[in-house]
């Protein structure tokens, strides 16, 4: 019934919009929960990794301190660095050093192992081969494996509570710093190089690096909320436009579709709700028009029949037929008047012109003497034969009127 109006297309568009609105709203709710509910946020952020940022900072600081030396960084949960012992004088060349920094997230420790190019006199059990695949290199490029001897190591282990109080993104380091004695510097960590040189880093400077993954996750969550919100707004606008299209169609039928009606009904049902009363009123209006037209036809027919009978009444008809016409007109019944008119017309149409003239002459017979009637009859028949029935009829009507006037005077 909706014709060419695309109700199916609009219904699919409405269904898609509602599904995407529900999905967007659910996504916003979940993402907000993950972002702002601490238990959920901690769960997806995971356990903070403190040791890699510390070991990486040590590698960068060491690279600034020494030159022409490879600096390898690798994770080692077995803490094999702590077993590295110096090979002793005469086992290595003091002119070229190699630094290997390892860390363990489980043990909250990092270790710097210092190696030097091995001399032929180095004990075989002390020798180690360093290669490019051992870890990330923050110093001089190591193009091929090299045989080295250990010089010594420097290891540092932290307590989890200490690292958490300083580096965990949700903790305020000021609480820990207020517990330090007056004049004590900020917490640092460092390693000792050959020649007793030290490389130190400020732990507080590492807070942004430790929180980097946490910040990235939260940034993604916030961006997800923004994208889901944009999707929600776009789908709401699309749904509103769909509603306006359906409502505009309904208004052409004089029906204003409500928002709730649009949501809980299909587009076709909503348009049908507008069309049914409109078409019903249209059918009723057409029926009334047809009824009025039929009444007009009957009224015109009634007037025409009455006019026809009244004309017949004025014509020179036999008195008995005139009485019948008057009786029919007084009752004013259409069917009766129609039957009388048709009967009289049929009677006149079946007679010959001479018979019709003689029938008309009968109307003046009572107003004149026999010899006068004969004269009128002869003149009427002569008029019929010479000029036609109409002239003869007019002659008889004129004679009838004159004779009636004379009869009234006498």
N, C-alpha and C positions, 0 to 999 in steps of 0.2 A: 504493500500500500504506500510505501514511502517513495515510489517512483524512482527517479534517477538520483535521489539523495543518497550519498555513500554511507549508509548506516553501518555496513559491515566494516568498512575501512575505519570509520570513527570508533567503532567498538573495539577493534584490534588496537588502535592507538590509545584508547582509554585503558584497556587491560594492560598494555605494555607500560604505560605511564604509572599505573597503580603498583605494578610489580616493582618497577624501578624506584618508586617513592618508598615502598616498604623496604627494599634492599638498601637504599641510601640511608633511611632512618636507622635501620638496624646497624649498618656500618658505622654511622656517627656515634650511636650509643656504645658499641663495642670499642671503638677507637678512643672515645673519651674515658671509658672505664680503664683501658690499658694505659692511658696517659696519666690520669689523675688519681687513680686508686693505687696507693703505695704497694699493696700486696701484688697486684697484677703487674704494675710497672717494674717492680724488682724482679718478678719472675721472667719477664721477657728481656730485661736488661742483662740478666745473668750475673755471675760473680765477677767483681772487678779484677782485672789483671794489673797488678801493681809492678811485677818484676820486669816485664818486658820494657815498659816505659823507662824504668830506672836504668836497666842495662843499656838501652839505646842511648839514653842521655850520657851515660859514662863513655860509650863508644864515640859519640860526637865530641865530647870534651877531650877525650884522649887523642882524637885525630887533630885537634887544634894544638895539642901539647907536643906531639911527636910528628916527625915527617919521615917520608920514605919507608914507612912500615905498614904492612898489612894489618888490619884490625878485623877479625872475624867474630861474628855474633851468632850464637846458636842456643836453642833450648836444650837443657840437659837435666831431666828429673832424677837421673842417677847420681848426680853431683860428683862425677868422676874428677872434676877439677881439684877437689879437696885433697886428692891423693897425689897430686903432682909435687914431686920433690926435685930440688935443684941437682943437676948432674955434677956440679962442682967445677972449680977452676980448671982450665985446660980442655974442657969438653966442648966448648962453644966459642963462637967468634963474637966479641962484644960490639962489633961495629954494625951488626944487622940484627934487629929484634923483630919478633913476630908476636902479636897479642891476640889471645883467644878469650872472649868474654862469653861465659855461659850463665844461664839463669834457670831457676826452678820455681814455678808458680806454686807448686805443692809445698815446698820447703821454705818459701818466702826468702830466698837467698840468691845471690849472684856471686860470680867468682871470676877473677882475672888471672889467667895463666900466661906467663911470659916465657917465650922461647927465643932461641938464637940459632943461627946457622951452626950445624954440628961440625966439629973438627974430627979428623981421622982418629984422634986419641979418645973420643967419647965412648963410654961403655955401651955396648950394643943394646943392653936391656933398657937403657934410658932413651934411646932414640925414638922419635915419632915423625910421621910423615904428615905434613899439612898440605891440603889441596883446596882449590876453588870451591869444591862441592861441600865443604865442611860447614858453611854458613854464609850469612850476608857479610859482605866486606865493606867496611866504612873507612878504610885507609888506602894504602898503596895497592895497586892491582896485583893480584897473585895469578900469574898466567899459567903456571904449571906446578905440580906437586914438588915440595921441597922437604929435605930431611933435616930435622931440627932436634936440638937438645933442650930440656927444660932448664929455665933459670930459677923459677919460683912461682908462687901464686899468692893472691890476696883475695880472701873470701869474706863476705858480709852476710849475716843472717838477721832478719827483722822479726819482731813479734807481729802477728796479725792485727792485734789491737792497736799497736803503734801506727802501722801503715793505714789502717782504717780511719783513725782519728785525724790523720794528716791529709790523706789522699782521697778518701771516699767522698763522692760528690754531694752526699746528703749530710755529711758531718761538717761542723764548723771548726776549722783548725785553731781558731782563737781560743777555744776551750782548752786545747792541749797547751798552747803557747802560754796561757796564763798560769800554768802549773810550773813553768820553768823558773829557775832562780833569776833574780834581777841581773841584767847584763849579759845573760847567755844568748848567743846568736841563734838564728833560726836553725832548725834541724837540717843537717847536711849528711851526705854520704860520699865516700871517695875510695880511691885505690892508691896503692904505693907502687911507684915505678922503680926500676933499677936506678941506683944513685939516691934512693930515699926521696925522690920527688913524689908529690901527691897531686892527684886530680880529684877535685871535690865538686859536687853539684848540690844545689838547694832543692830539697824534696818538694817544697811548696810550689816551686815552678813547674812541677810535673802534674799538678791537679788538672789542667785543661787536657793534657794528653791522656790521663787515666779516664777522664769523663768523655773522651772523644766518641767512643762507641755508644755510650749512653745518650749523649747529645744527638748523635746521628739517628738513633732509634726514635727518640722523642720528636726530632724534626720530621722524620717520616710519618710518625703518628699524627702530628699537627697538620702536615700537608695532606694526609689521608682524610682528616676531618674537613679540611677546606674543600678538597675535591668532592667528597661525599655531599657536603653542604651545597656546592655548586650544582651537582647532579640533582639533589633534592629540589632546589629552586627551579632548575630547568624543567624537571618533570612536573612540578606543580604548575608552572606557567603553561606547559604543553597541555596538561589536564584541563586547566582553566580555558584555554583556547578551544579545546574539544567541546567543553561544556557550552561555551558561547556559540559555537557552530550549531550544536543541537538545539539550544534555546532559541536561536534566531530562526531556525526552521520551524520550531513549534509556534513562534510568534506569528508566522504567516497564517496559522490556523486560529489565531486569537487565543493562544494558550501559553502561559508563562511557566516553563518547567523549572522546578526548584532544584537547588544544589543536591539535597539529599535524594531526591527522586532520580536525578542523573546518576548518582553514585551507586544506588542500589538496584537500578534497572539497566537493562541493555539499551543501547542507543535506539534500536528498532522499537523496543517497547515504549520508550519515552515519546518518540515521534508518533507511534500508534495511539498513545494516550491523548495526544493533541488532535490527531486526525479523526478519531471516532466521533467525538461530540460535534466537530465541525461538519463532517459528512452527514451526521444525523440531522443537524439543523438545516443543512443544504437540502436534504431529501424532504424534510418537512416543509421547507420554503417552496420547493418545486411542487409538492403536493398541493399546498395552498394556492399557488399560482395556477396550477391546472384546474383546481376546483373553482377558483374565481373566474378563470377563462370559460369553463363549462357553464357556470352560472350566467356569465355575460352572453354566451351563445344562446342559452335558454331564454334569457330575458329579451334578446333581440328577436328570437324566433316567436316568442309570445307576442311582442309588439307587432311584428309583421303579420302574424295570423289575425290578431284583433283588427289591425288596419285593413287587412283583406276582407274580413267579414263585414266591417263597417262600410267598405266600399260596395260590397255586394248588397248591403242593406239599403244603400242609397240608390241602387240600380232598380229598374222596373222588373222586379221578380214577383212571382205569385205570392199572395199574402201568406199562404201556409209556409212557404220557405222563409219568408221574412220573420214570421213568428218563431220559427225554429232557430234562426240566426240570433234573434233577440234573447231567446231563452239560453242559448249557448254563451252569449256574451255576458249575461247576468251571472251565470255560474263561474265564469272566468277560469274554466278548466282547460289547460293547454291541449291535452290529448283530445278532449271532446271538440274544442274549437277547430283543431287541426283536422279531425275526422269530418266535421261538417263542411269545412272549406274544401277539402279534397273531394268530398262527395258531390258538392254543388259544382265544382269545377269540372269533375268527371262527367256529370250530367250534361253540362253545357258543351263540353268538348266532343261528346258523342253525337249530338244533334247536327243536322244539316243546317246551313244558313237560313233556309226558309223556315225550318222548324223553330230555330232560335228566334227569328223575327216574329213568328206567330205566337211563340211563348211570351215574348215581350208585349205583343199587342193585347194579350189577355189582361195586362195590368190596366189598360185604359177602357176595357169593355164595359166596366161598371159605371164609367163617368159619361157615356154617350149613348145615343140611340143607335139601333141596328144599322140604319142607313149611313149614319156618321161613321160607325165602326168599319163598315165596308169600304167607305171612301179612304179612311186612314190606312186600312189594310192594303188597298190598291197602291196608294202613294208610297207606303213603306216598301212593298215588294218592288215597285219601280225603282226606288232609290237603291235597293239591294242589287238589282240586276245592272243598273247603270253605273253606280258609284261604289258599291261594296257594302259589306255588313256594317262597317263603322258609321257611314252616312245614314244608313237605315236606322241604326240604333239611336243615333243622335236625333233623328226626326221623331222617333217614338218617345224618347225621353222628353223632348220639347213639348210634344203633344200631351203627354201625361201631365206635365207641370201646368200647362194652360187649362186643361180640363179640370184639374183639381182646384185651381183658383176659381174657375167659373162655378164649380160645384159648391164651393164654400160661400160664394156671393149669393147664390140662389138659396 
